[in-house]
Structure formats: structure tokens, C-alpha cells
Amino acid sequence: MNADAAPQEITTLVGREVYSNNGVFVGEVEDVRLDLDSRAVTGLALAQLSDELFASRVEPGKGVMIPYRWVRAVGDVILVNDTIERLKDETNEEAVA
């Protein structure tokens, strides 16, 4: 999304499902964070989070904010880079240790 994006385009992000590049469900967009000076989206607030990724890190009913720079594609769903999947790997390592 660029700085010239129309406001209605920004609001269409709300409610979209977010997946990693590898197809792992991350969550659903609940809100967007904007930089009003540059008129750019800087983050996505996610709710209805993946238990697989966030169960041990985020309290039930809470959300997370991910940086918009992680977004790789916006369409019917939003694709983010696989950085988000490292949470799962770190959680598994903690469980084994």
C-alpha cells in the first residue's frame, strides 16, 4: 500500500485473514496503525490469533501488532513473510530445553 492509497482501501484490510508465505494462518486484521505524517500504514493489529503460533506468548482474547514491512502481498488474504513462523520454532525449542 502506498501513501496515495484511498481511505476506503485501508479500511478493506480490516477483517482479512493473515497467512505466512508458507500458508500458516497467523490471525485476522482487527485494525491498522497509520503514520499520519506520511499517510502510510505502519502496522496491522491482529486478533483471532493462531493458537499454533501464539498460545504460549499471548493471553487469550489479546492481539498483536505486526509491522507492515512484513507484508508481502495483499489480496483476498494478506501474506506476510515467514518471520512470524519463527515464534513457533522458538516456542518448540523452549519446550524441549
C-alpha positions in Angstrom: 0.0 0.0 0.0 1.4 3.4 -0.9 0.9 6.9 0.5 -1.6 7.6 -2.3 -3.9 4.8 -1.2 -7.5 5.9 -0.8 -9.0 5.7 2.7 -11.5 3.0 1.6 -8.6 0.8 0.5 -7.2 1.0 4.0 -10.4 0.0 5.7 -10.7 -3.0 3.4 -7.7 -4.5 5.2 -9.9 -4.9 8.4 -11.3 -8.4 8.6 -8.9 -10.0 6.2 -7.1 -13.2 7.3 -3.3 -13.1 7.5 -1.1 -16.0 6.5 2.7 -16.6 6.2 4.3 -17.1 2.9 4.2 -20.8 3.7 0.5 -20.9 4.3 0.4 -20.9 8.1 -2.6 -19.0 9.5 -1.4 -16.0 11.7 -4.6 -14.1 12.6 -7.2 -11.7 11.4 -6.8 -7.9 10.9 -8.7 -6.0 13.5 -7.2 -2.6 12.9 -4.4 -0.7 11.2 -1.8 1.6 12.6 -1.2 4.7 10.5 1.6 7.3 10.3 -0.5 10.4 9.8 2.5 12.5 8.7 3.4 10.2 5.8 -0.2 8.8 5.4 1.2 5.3 5.3 0.1 2.1 7.0 2.8 1.1 9.5 1.3 -1.9 11.3 -1.5 -4.4 11.4 -3.3 -5.2 14.7 -4.3 -8.8 14.6 -6.9 -10.6 16.7 -8.3 -14.2 16.5 -4.7 -15.4 16.6 -3.3 -18.8 15.6 -3.1 -20.9 18.7 -0.2 -22.7 17.0 1.9 -19.6 16.9 0.7 -17.5 19.9 -0.8 -19.8 22.6 2.3 -19.6 24.8 3.0 -16.0 24.1 -0.3 -14.0 24.1 -3.1 -14.2 26.6 -6.5 -15.4 25.2 -8.5 -12.5 23.9 -5.5 -10.3 23.3 -4.0 -9.3 20.0 -0.6 -8.5 18.4 0.7 -5.7 16.3 2.9 -6.7 13.3 4.9 -4.3 11.3 3.6 -3.5 7.9 7.0 -4.1 6.4 6.4 -7.8 6.9 3.5 -7.7 4.4 4.4 -9.4 1.1 1.1 -9.3 -0.7 -2.5 -8.1 -0.2 -5.4 -9.8 -1.9 -8.3 -11.9 -0.7 -5.9 -12.6 2.2 -2.8 -10.9 3.4 0.6 -12.7 3.1 3.4 -11.8 5.5 7.0 -13.1 5.4 7.9 -16.2 7.3 9.5 -14.2 10.2 6.2 -14.8 12.1 6.7 -18.6 12.0 9.9 -18.3 14.0 7.7 -17.7 17.0 6.6 -21.3 16.7 10.1 -22.6 16.4 11.3 -20.6 19.4 8.3 -22.0 21.4 9.2 -25.6 20.4 12.9 -25.0 21.4 11.8 -23.7 24.8 9.6 -26.8 25.4 12.4 -29.2 24.5 15.0 -27.3 26.7 
